Amino acid sequence: MTVANSLPRLLQDFFRIHLVARRNLSQHTVCAYRDTLVLLLRFAAARAARNVAALDLDCLDSTTIFAFLEDLETTRGNAIRTRNARLAAIHSFFRYVAVEEPASAALCQAVLGIPIKRGVRAAVTCLAREEISSLLNTPDCSRPDGRRDAALFWFLYNTGARAQEVVDVRLPAVRFNAPAQVRLLGKGRKERLCPLWPETIERLRHMLRDRQSDEKSGEFLFLSATGHPLTRFGLRFIVRRCVAQAAQSYPELANKPISPHTFRHSTALHLLQSGVDLNVVRSWLGHSSIETTHAYMEIDMEMKRAALAATAPQTDYIQPSWRQPDILVWLETL
C-alpha cells in the first residue's frame, strides 16, 4: 500500500519544485501536464466513486491508467498522438513519484511499463512553390488587415516557425536593419536566429505603420483585429480563411489539409530542393535531431521517384533473345 495522504503533496511538489524550479520547463509544457493530470484525476474519481480530494496513489494504478487512455480515444475522440502525449505526462509524474515515494515503487513501475501506442503516421502536406505563391498573394494589401495577413504569411514561409513560436514573437526580437533577422523561442526553450528576407521586412514595416507601432516597442509582433496578441487559434483561422479565398483561383488547394504548420513543412522542403545543407535546414527549423530534418529528404525523394515514373517512356516489352522458345537455335549462334 502507498501512503494514503501523499498524493496532494506530490502533485504540488511535482509542478512547483520539479517542473518549474528544477527543470524550468516552459509555461506551455507545464499547462499541458496540468491538463493531463486534471483529466486523469477526474476520471479516477468517477471510476472510484469518490471525490477528487479523497483520491490516493492507489487509485492511480496501471489498470486505471489503461482505462483512462482508452477513454481518451473512445469517449473524447483523441487521436493516438494526443493519447501518447498524455501518457508521456503521466510517465513524467510517476518517475518523480518513484523517487519521492519509494513505498510506491511497485505501482510506479507498473505505470511506467505502459507502452506508447503505435499509430499510422500521417503523410506530411507540403505545398509546391506555385501554391505558396498563390497564398502569399491572396491577402488584399489595400486593406490594413490584408497587409497584416500578407506580413504573417511571408513570415511563416520565411522562417518556417511553429505556430506558437510565431504568436510569441515580440518586436524586440526582430532586427529590421541589415542583417535582418528574428530571434525565435522554440521547443525546450531553445532560442535560434532566423534570417529575414527584404520582402518579409517590407511587409512587416507596412503592418507596423498601419497600427502606428514603434519597431522598438515591447508589444507582440502580430495582433488580432481587436488589437490583442494573436493566438494559435486566431492564426489557424486566418490561414483557413485565406486558403478558402486562394482556392477560388487555385482549386488544388481546396483538397489539401493546410494549416500554419504546412508553411513549415513547405519551407523545409523548398530549402532542401534549393540545395541548402541539411544541417543548415535543421538549425533553420530548430530541430533537436537531424533525423527529423532528414524526413523531408525522404519526402523529396518520393516526389522525384513519382516524377520519374510519370515521365518514363512507355515502351513495349521485348522478350530477350535467349528467352525465345527454340533454345537450340540460340545455342547454335554461340
VOPAGU-2260 file (C-alpha; in pm, 1 decimal, decimal comma):
REM VOPAGU-2260
SITE   aa  ch    i         X         Y         Z
SITE  MET   A    0       0,0       0,0       0,0
SITE  THR   A    1     113,6     354,1     -70,5
SITE  VAL   A    2      90,1     641,1     170,9
SITE  ALA   A    3    -274,7     749,2     156,7
SITE  ASN   A    4    -235,4    1125,1     202,1
SITE  SER   A    5      74,0    1179,8     -13,7
SITE  LEU   A    6     -97,9    1244,8    -349,9
SITE  PRO   A    7    -184,4    1616,1    -298,8
SITE  ARG   A    8     167,0    1691,3    -174,6
SITE  LEU   A    9     328,0    1500,0    -459,6
SITE  LEU   A   10     118,1    1680,6    -717,6
SITE  GLN   A   11     203,8    2023,1    -575,6
SITE  ASP   A   12     575,1    1945,4    -546,6
SITE  PHE   A   13     581,2    1793,3    -896,6
SITE  PHE   A   14     462,3    2119,2   -1050,4
SITE  ARG   A   15     616,3    2380,1    -822,2
SITE  ILE   A   16     951,6    2218,7    -748,7
SITE  HIS   A   17    1022,6    1957,3   -1015,3
SITE  LEU   A   18     879,5    2111,0   -1335,2
SITE  VAL   A   19     928,9    2480,4   -1260,4
SITE  ALA   A   20    1216,4    2519,7   -1012,5
SITE  ARG   A   21    1432,2    2225,0   -1116,8
SITE  ARG   A   22    1362,3    2171,0   -1485,8
SITE  ASN   A   23    1247,8    2525,7   -1574,7
SITE  LEU   A   24    1000,1    2394,9   -1831,5
SITE  SER   A   25     801,6    2640,6   -2041,2
SITE  GLN   A   26     457,7    2755,6   -1934,9
SITE  HIS   A   27     302,2    2568,8   -2228,7
SITE  THR   A   28     457,4    2239,1   -2116,9
SITE  VAL   A   29     352,1    2290,4   -1756,6
SITE  CYS   A   30      -3,8    2368,2   -1868,9
SITE  ALA   A   31      -9,9    2057,1   -2088,9
SITE  TYR   A   32      98,2    1840,8   -1792,4
SITE  ARG   A   33    -159,9    2012,3   -1573,1
SITE  ASP   A   34    -442,2    1945,2   -1818,4
SITE  THR   A   35    -344,5    1577,9   -1841,7
SITE  LEU   A   36    -338,9    1522,7   -1467,4
SITE  VAL   A   37    -665,4    1711,7   -1418,9
SITE  LEU   A   38    -834,1    1481,3   -1670,0
SITE  LEU   A   39    -677,9    1176,9   -1503,8
SITE  LEU   A   40    -786,3    1278,9   -1153,3
SITE  ARG   A   41   -1142,2    1344,4   -1265,2
SITE  PHE   A   42   -1155,6    1010,2   -1444,3
SITE  ALA   A   43   -1010,4     822,5   -1145,3
SITE  ALA   A   44   -1254,4     994,2    -907,7
SITE  ALA   A   45   -1552,9     894,6   -1120,8
SITE  ARG   A   46   -1417,0     540,9   -1154,3
SITE  ALA   A   47   -1365,7     505,8    -777,5
SITE  ALA   A   48   -1694,4     683,3    -695,7
SITE  ARG   A   49   -1527,1     929,6    -463,2
SITE  ASN   A   50   -1429,0    1296,8    -451,9
SITE  VAL   A   51   -1104,2    1406,7    -614,9
SITE  ALA   A   52    -976,8    1527,5    -278,2
SITE  ALA   A   53   -1019,8    1172,9    -141,2
SITE  LEU   A   54    -800,1    1007,2    -403,1
SITE  ASP   A   55    -468,1     847,2    -313,6
SITE  LEU   A   56    -191,8     695,8    -523,6
SITE  ASP   A   57    -353,9     352,9    -513,3
SITE  CYS   A   58    -642,5     499,0    -716,0
SITE  LEU   A   59    -396,0     572,9    -998,5
SITE  ASP   A   60    -278,9     219,4   -1063,6
SITE  SER   A   61    -192,7      83,2   -1408,1
SITE  THR   A   62    -543,1     -57,1   -1459,1
SITE  THR   A   63    -693,1     288,8   -1408,5
SITE  ILE   A   64    -432,1     446,8   -1634,6
SITE  PHE   A   65    -508,3     194,1   -1910,0
SITE  ALA   A   66    -881,4     266,3   -1875,4
SITE  PHE   A   67    -812,0     641,2   -1886,1
SITE  LEU   A   68    -609,5     611,1   -2206,6
SITE  GLU   A   69    -882,3     403,3   -2368,9
SITE  ASP   A   70   -1142,3     659,9   -2261,2
SITE  LEU   A   71    -937,0     936,4   -2425,7
SITE  GLU   A   72    -965,9     760,8   -2760,2
SITE  THR   A   73   -1318,9     621,6   -2739,9
SITE  THR   A   74   -1511,7     884,3   -2542,1
SITE  ARG   A   75   -1315,9    1204,0   -2602,4
SITE  GLY   A   76   -1216,8    1112,5   -2958,6
SITE  ASN   A   77    -846,9    1189,6   -2909,1
SITE  ALA   A   78    -600,3    1076,8   -3171,3
SITE  ILE   A   79    -323,3     829,9   -3085,8
SITE  ARG   A   80     -73,2    1114,3   -3090,9
SITE  THR   A   81    -270,2    1302,0   -2822,7
SITE  ARG   A   82    -310,1     982,5   -2623,3
SITE  ASN   A   83      66,2     929,5   -2628,1
SITE  ALA   A   84     130,9    1289,8   -2524,0
SITE  ARG   A   85     -99,8    1240,6   -2223,0
SITE  LEU   A   86      82,8     919,1   -2135,6
SITE  ALA   A   87     419,5    1095,5   -2155,2
SITE  ALA   A   88     298,6    1347,8   -1895,9
SITE  ILE   A   89     174,7    1065,6   -1672,2
SITE  HIS   A   90     508,3     884,8   -1705,1
SITE  SER   A   91     689,3    1202,6   -1604,4
SITE  PHE   A   92     478,4    1234,6   -1290,0
SITE  PHE   A   93     528,5     871,5   -1186,4
SITE  ARG   A   94     903,9     888,6   -1244,5
SITE  TYR   A   95     902,1    1173,3    -996,0
SITE  VAL   A   96     680,8     977,6    -754,8
SITE  ALA   A   97     914,2     676,0    -770,1
SITE  VAL   A   98    1197,5     890,6    -636,9
SITE  GLU   A   99     999,8    1085,8    -380,3
SITE  GLU   A  100     783,0     797,1    -253,6
SITE  PRO   A  101     986,2     473,1    -252,2
SITE  ALA   A  102     697,6     283,8     -89,3
SITE  SER   A  103     503,5     320,9    -416,1
SITE  ALA   A  104     783,9     181,0    -633,2
SITE  ALA   A  105     581,8    -120,9    -748,1
SITE  LEU   A  106     286,6      93,0    -853,5
SITE  CYS   A  107     515,8     336,3   -1037,5
SITE  GLN   A  108     694,5      56,3   -1216,1
SITE  ALA   A  109     364,4     -84,0   -1343,6
SITE  VAL   A  110     252,7     256,8   -1472,6
SITE  LEU   A  111     589,2     331,4   -1631,2
SITE  GLY   A  112     562,9      -1,4   -1809,6
SITE  ILE   A  113     259,1     114,2   -2008,4
SITE  PRO   A  114     390,1     143,0   -2365,1
SITE  ILE   A  115     345,1     419,2   -2616,6
SITE  LYS   A  116      82,7     318,3   -2872,2
SITE  ARG   A  117     188,2     290,2   -3231,5
SITE  GLY   A  118     -27,9     453,4   -3493,1
SITE  VAL   A  119     -32,1     534,3   -3860,3
SITE  ARG   A  120     197,6     826,2   -3930,3
SITE  ALA   A  121       7,5    1085,1   -4127,4
SITE  ALA   A  122     159,9    1199,4   -4452,8
SITE  VAL   A  123     320,0    1542,8   -4439,5
SITE  THR   A  124     146,3    1802,5   -4653,5
SITE  CYS   A  125     389,1    2019,9   -4849,0
SITE  LEU   A  126     287,7    2286,6   -5097,1
SITE  ALA   A  127     451,3    2347,9   -5432,3
SITE  ARG   A  128     614,5    2684,0   -5487,8
SITE  GLU   A  129     326,3    2791,9   -5711,5
SITE  GLU   A  130      77,9    2708,0   -5436,0
SITE  ILE   A  131     278,3    2900,2   -5176,8
SITE  SER   A  132     295,8    3194,4   -5416,0
SITE  SER   A  133     -82,4    3191,7   -5456,9
SITE  LEU   A  134    -126,8    3206,2   -5077,2
SITE  LEU   A  135     127,2    3486,1   -5038,4
SITE  ASN   A  136     -59,0    3691,3   -5299,0
SITE  THR   A  137    -409,7    3621,6   -5164,2
SITE  PRO   A  138    -436,4    3890,6   -4891,1
SITE  ASP   A  139    -581,2    4222,7   -5008,3
SITE  CYS   A  140    -291,4    4458,4   -4942,4
SITE  SER   A  141    -511,6    4762,7   -4998,2
SITE  ARG   A  142    -658,6    4699,9   -4651,1
SITE  PRO   A  143    -478,0    4705,1   -4312,7
SITE  ASP   A  144    -595,4    4354,4   -4220,9
SITE  GLY   A  145    -479,5    4230,9   -4561,2
SITE  ARG   A  146    -136,7    4384,7   -4508,6
SITE  ARG   A  147    -123,2    4213,4   -4168,8
SITE  ASP   A  148    -212,6    3878,8   -4327,2
SITE  ALA   A  149      46,8    3926,9   -4602,0
SITE  ALA   A  150     317,5    4000,9   -4343,3
SITE  LEU   A  151     205,4    3696,6   -4144,9
SITE  PHE   A  152     221,7    3462,9   -4444,5
SITE  TRP   A  153     561,7    3590,3   -4556,0
SITE  PHE   A  154     690,0    3549,9   -4200,1
SITE  LEU   A  155     555,5    3192,6   -4180,1
SITE  TYR   A  156     714,5    3088,9   -4507,3
SITE  ASN   A  157    1038,9    3279,2   -4447,5
SITE  THR   A  158    1107,2    3138,2   -4101,0
SITE  GLY   A  159     933,1    2800,0   -4110,9
SITE  ALA   A  160     839,3    2875,7   -3749,4
SITE  ARG   A  161     590,4    2677,6   -3547,3
SITE  ALA   A  162     253,6    2841,7   -3477,5
SITE  GLN   A  163     333,1    2902,8   -3110,5
SITE  GLU   A  164     671,5    3048,7   -3199,0
SITE  VAL   A  165     505,2    3295,2   -3436,5
SITE  VAL   A  166     244,4    3423,9   -3192,1
SITE  ASP   A  167     504,8    3453,7   -2913,7
SITE  VAL   A  168     735,3    3687,6   -3110,7
SITE  ARG   A  169     763,9    4040,5   -2972,0
SITE  LEU   A  170     902,3    4336,0   -3162,6
SITE  PRO   A  171    1237,4    4348,4   -2974,7
SITE  ALA   A  172    1311,3    4000,7   -3114,8
SITE  VAL   A  173    1306,7    4136,0   -3472,3
SITE  ARG   A  174    1604,8    4314,4   -3624,1
SITE  PHE   A  175    1474,4    4528,2   -3908,5
SITE  ASN   A  176    1811,5    4665,0   -4022,1
SITE  ALA   A  177    2068,4    4458,4   -4211,0
SITE  PRO   A  178    2133,0    4181,3   -4143,4
SITE  ALA   A  179    1760,9    4139,8   -4081,4
SITE  GLN   A  180    1674,1    3852,3   -3853,1
SITE  VAL   A  181    1435,7    3732,1   -3582,7
SITE  ARG   A  182    1503,4    3552,9   -3256,0
SITE  LEU   A  183    1262,4    3262,9   -3206,7
SITE  LEU   A  184    1198,0    3070,1   -2887,6
SITE  GLY   A  185    1127,9    2708,4   -2978,3
SITE  LYS   A  186    1062,4    2378,4   -2806,3
SITE  GLY   A  187    1266,0    2312,6   -2495,4
SITE  ARG   A  188    1313,0    2688,5   -2452,0
SITE  LYS   A  189    1579,5    2682,7   -2722,4
SITE  GLU   A  190    1648,9    3011,5   -2899,1
SITE  ARG   A  191    1753,5    3034,6   -3261,0
SITE  LEU   A  192    1816,4    3314,6   -3508,1
SITE  CYS   A  193    1648,3    3309,8   -3845,7
SITE  PRO   A  194    1735,4    3548,9   -4130,5
SITE  LEU   A  195    1455,3    3755,4   -4280,6
SITE  TRP   A  196    1416,0    3835,7   -4647,2
SITE  PRO   A  197    1385,9    4201,2   -4756,0
SITE  GLU   A  198    1032,7    4122,3   -4879,8
SITE  THR   A  199     936,6    3999,8   -4532,4
SITE  ILE   A  200    1081,6    4309,9   -4363,5
SITE  GLU   A  201     898,9    4536,7   -4607,7
SITE  ARG   A  202     561,4    4378,5   -4529,3
SITE  LEU   A  203     627,8    4381,4   -4154,6
SITE  ARG   A  204     702,1    4754,4   -4170,0
SITE  HIS   A  205     380,8    4819,0   -4365,0
SITE  MET   A  206     188,8    4632,4   -4096,1
SITE  LEU   A  207     351,8    4829,6   -3814,4
SITE  ARG   A  208     284,5    5163,4   -3988,7
SITE  ASP   A  209     -84,9    5072,4   -4013,3
SITE  ARG   A  210    -113,8    5028,3   -3638,5
SITE  GLN   A  211     135,5    5308,8   -3562,7
SITE  SER   A  212     368,6    5084,8   -3365,6
SITE  ASP   A  213     731,7    5163,3   -3295,5
SITE  GLU   A  214     973,5    4892,4   -3409,1
SITE  LYS   A  215    1147,1    4918,4   -3070,6
SITE  SER   A  216     833,3    4880,0   -2859,8
SITE  GLY   A  217     782,6    4568,4   -2649,9
SITE  GLU   A  218     447,5    4464,5   -2793,6
SITE  PHE   A  219     375,4    4143,1   -2979,0
SITE  LEU   A  220     465,1    4135,1   -3346,7
SITE  PHE   A  221     126,7    4007,2   -3464,9
SITE  LEU   A  222    -202,1    4132,4   -3325,2
SITE  SER   A  223    -561,7    4029,9   -3386,4
SITE  ALA   A  224    -825,9    4255,4   -3539,7
SITE  THR   A  225    -919,4    4368,2   -3186,6
SITE  GLY   A  226    -562,9    4470,7   -3103,4
SITE  HIS   A  227    -491,9    4175,4   -2874,8
SITE  PRO   A  228    -197,2    3937,6   -2921,5
SITE  LEU   A  229    -269,3    3684,7   -3193,0
SITE  THR   A  230    -331,2    3331,2   -3066,4
SITE  ARG   A  231    -263,1    2996,8   -3231,9
SITE  PHE   A  232    -635,0    2959,7   -3291,6
SITE  GLY   A  233    -653,9    3304,8   -3449,7
SITE  LEU   A  234    -355,9    3219,3   -3669,0
SITE  ARG   A  235    -523,3    2896,5   -3781,5
SITE  PHE   A  236    -843,0    3086,9   -3860,8
SITE  ILE   A  237    -656,5    3340,5   -4077,5
SITE  VAL   A  238    -478,8    3064,0   -4268,7
SITE  ARG   A  239    -802,3    2873,2   -4333,7
SITE  ARG   A  240    -980,0    3186,4   -4448,8
SITE  CYS   A  241    -705,5    3279,0   -4694,5
SITE  VAL   A  242    -679,1    2921,2   -4820,0
SITE  ALA   A  243   -1051,3    2928,1   -4899,7
SITE  GLN   A  244   -1002,4    3252,4   -5091,9
SITE  ALA   A  245    -697,6    3124,1   -5279,5
SITE  ALA   A  246    -879,5    2801,5   -5371,6
SITE  GLN   A  247   -1119,5    3002,3   -5587,4
SITE  SER   A  248    -838,5    3066,7   -5835,4
SITE  TYR   A  249    -622,2    2767,0   -5741,5
SITE  PRO   A  250    -869,5    2477,3   -5688,9
SITE  GLU   A  251    -596,2    2227,9   -5592,8
SITE  LEU   A  252    -563,8    2399,1   -5254,9
SITE  ALA   A  253    -919,7    2304,7   -5157,6
SITE  ASN   A  254    -828,4    1936,0   -5144,4
SITE  LYS   A  255    -528,3    1975,0   -4912,8
SITE  PRO   A  256    -527,1    1995,4   -4530,9
SITE  ILE   A  257    -345,8    2327,0   -4493,3
SITE  SER   A  258    -258,6    2472,3   -4154,1
SITE  PRO   A  259       9,5    2711,9   -4027,1
SITE  HIS   A  260     238,0    2409,6   -3989,6
SITE  THR   A  261     206,5    2342,5   -4363,5
SITE  PHE   A  262     416,3    2653,1   -4424,6
SITE  ARG   A  263     686,8    2499,9   -4202,0
SITE  HIS   A  264     687,4    2173,5   -4396,7
SITE  SER   A  265     695,9    2361,6   -4726,6
SITE  THR   A  266     984,0    2583,7   -4613,0
SITE  ALA   A  267    1190,8    2281,0   -4514,8
SITE  LEU   A  268    1128,3    2101,0   -4842,3
SITE  HIS   A  269    1196,0    2407,3   -5058,0
SITE  LEU   A  270    1522,2    2478,5   -4874,1
SITE  LEU   A  271    1639,7    2123,0   -4939,7
SITE  GLN   A  272    1531,2    2140,7   -5301,8
SITE  SER   A  273    1735,6    2459,8   -5337,1
SITE  GLY   A  274    2048,6    2276,5   -5225,7
SITE  VAL   A  275    2070,0    2410,9   -4869,1
SITE  ASP   A  276    2276,4    2184,0   -4644,5
SITE  LEU   A  277    2078,8    1952,2   -4418,3
SITE  ASN   A  278    2241,9    2088,7   -4100,9
SITE  VAL   A  279    2153,8    2444,0   -4202,1
SITE  VAL   A  280    1789,7    2343,2   -4251,0
SITE  ARG   A  281    1792,9    2170,3   -3912,3
SITE  SER   A  282    1917,6    2488,9   -3747,0
SITE  TRP   A  283    1672,2    2698,9   -3950,5
SITE  LEU   A  284    1374,0    2497,3   -3824,9
SITE  GLY   A  285    1502,2    2439,3   -3472,4
SITE  HIS   A  286    1502,5    2059,7   -3490,6
SITE  SER   A  287    1677,3    1894,2   -3197,0
SITE  SER   A  288    1769,4    1592,2   -3410,5
SITE  ILE   A  289    1888,7    1585,4   -3768,5
SITE  GLU   A  290    1679,2    1271,1   -3817,4
SITE  THR   A  291    1367,9    1489,8   -3802,8
SITE  THR   A  292    1504,9    1708,8   -4080,7
SITE  HIS   A  293    1613,8    1404,7   -4279,7
SITE  ALA   A  294    1247,5    1303,1   -4312,3
SITE  TYR   A  295    1199,5    1591,5   -4554,8
SITE  MET   A  296    1469,6    1447,9   -4777,6
SITE  GLU   A  297    1272,1    1124,8   -4789,3
SITE  ILE   A  298     964,0    1323,2   -4893,7
SITE  ASP   A  299    1164,9    1490,1   -5168,5
SITE  MET   A  300    1299,7    1157,0   -5292,6
SITE  GLU   A  301     947,7    1019,6   -5313,9
SITE  MET   A  302     846,0    1319,2   -5523,5
SITE  LYS   A  303    1141,7    1259,6   -5753,9
SITE  ARG   A  304    1054,7     892,3   -5793,3
SITE  ALA   A  305     693,5     979,5   -5871,0
SITE  ALA   A  306     803,9    1236,7   -6128,3
SITE  LEU   A  307    1045,7     987,3   -6283,0
SITE  ALA   A  308     775,7     721,6   -6311,3
SITE  ALA   A  309     533,2     970,5   -6463,9
SITE  THR   A  310     778,3    1083,8   -6731,0
SITE  ALA   A  311     934,5     744,6   -6812,5
SITE  PRO   A  312     877,5     646,3   -7176,3
SITE  GLN   A  313     616,5     374,2   -7220,4
SITE  THR   A  314     766,7     108,5   -7447,1
SITE  ASP   A  315     651,0    -239,6   -7532,4
SITE  TYR   A  316     840,2    -510,1   -7355,9
SITE  ILE   A  317    1063,0    -711,0   -7589,6
SITE  GLN   A  318    1145,7   -1058,4   -7474,3
SITE  PRO   A  319    1524,2   -1116,8   -7469,4
SITE  SER   A  320    1650,1   -1339,2   -7747,9
SITE  TRP   A  321    1778,7   -1601,9   -7504,3
SITE  ARG   A  322    1422,4   -1646,0   -7374,5
SITE  GLN   A  323    1289,2   -1745,5   -7715,0
SITE  PRO   A  324    1130,5   -2090,6   -7711,2
SITE  ASP   A  325    1380,1   -2251,6   -7953,4
SITE  ILE   A  326    1683,7   -2281,1   -7729,0
SITE  LEU   A  327    1867,4   -2497,4   -7985,7
SITE  VAL   A  328    1864,2   -2212,4   -8234,7
SITE  TRP   A  329    2010,6   -1979,7   -7976,4
SITE  LEU   A  330    2284,5   -2228,0   -7884,0
SITE  GLU   A  331    2388,5   -2261,4   -8247,0
SITE  THR   A  332    2455,5   -1885,8   -8262,1
SITE  LEU   A  333    2724,8   -1907,8   -7995,0
